Each structure stands twice: as structure tokens, then as C-alpha cells.
């Protein structure tokens, strides 16, 4: 299974958090949405995760470089299961 690293989090007005994880080359992404409340009451957000190949999408062309930089930085500084 491919490994992806947290590269972006966005909060919306409805109390949802959209987490974006990317491969180290920035080419593929995995997104996950969860309730903002879960950040407080849950186990937190991990620096990385392993996902099934079918759960990956293509990164928008204008985000590839940024996501590659962020994913590489997270991979160098954290273990997959580190809470961030």
C-alpha cells in the first residue's frame, strides 16, 4: 500500500476538517473529511498513513510541487503514526 503524508488541512464553516495527504512525489493525493469535534475528542491526526491504491487521486497540477515539498518534509521529520 502506498504511503501518504499530511500536506494540508482546511476547516469549513460547517465544522468539518478536510485533510489532504500526498505521496512524497506530490503526484497522488488522498483526502479525508472529519468533524472538527473529532480533533478534540479523537486520537488526533497522524503525520502519515498507508492507503489502498484505489483511494488515491491525481493532484491538481498547480499543487504538485507544494504537496511534494510538504510530504517530503513530513516524511523526514515524523513517523507515520506521529500525532500532528
C-alpha positions, -999 to +999 in steps of 0.1 A: +000+000+000+013+035-008+023+058+020+009+093+020+018+123+042-003+152+056+002+182+034-029+204+040-059+208+064-088+231+057-116+240+081-151+249+068-180+268+084-199+236+090-174+222+115-157+198+090-120+194+086-106+183+052-073+166+055-051+161+024-024+135+023+000+132-006+027+109-018+063+122-015+064+130-052+033+151-048+016+133-077-011+115-059-035+125-031-058+111-005-084+133+012-104+126+043-131+147+060-140+145+096-159+166+122-138+193+138-150+180+172-132+147+165-099+165+166-106+173+202-121+140+213-104+116+190-069+102+187-057+132+166-043+134+132-013+113+121+016+126+101+011+099+075-008+068+066-009+038+043-038+038+019-051+015-008-040+024-043-077+028-052-081+056-026-056+078-043-065+106-068-044+128-090-031+160-076-041+192-093-012+203-115-008+236-096-004+218-063+021+190-072+053+209-062+039+223-030+025+189-020+058+171-028+077+196-007+053+193+023+051+155+020+089+151+019+093+174+049+067+154+069+084+121+060+118+134+071+105+148+104+079+123+115+070+086+117+037+076+101+018+074+134+031+106+150+003+129+160+005+163+144 
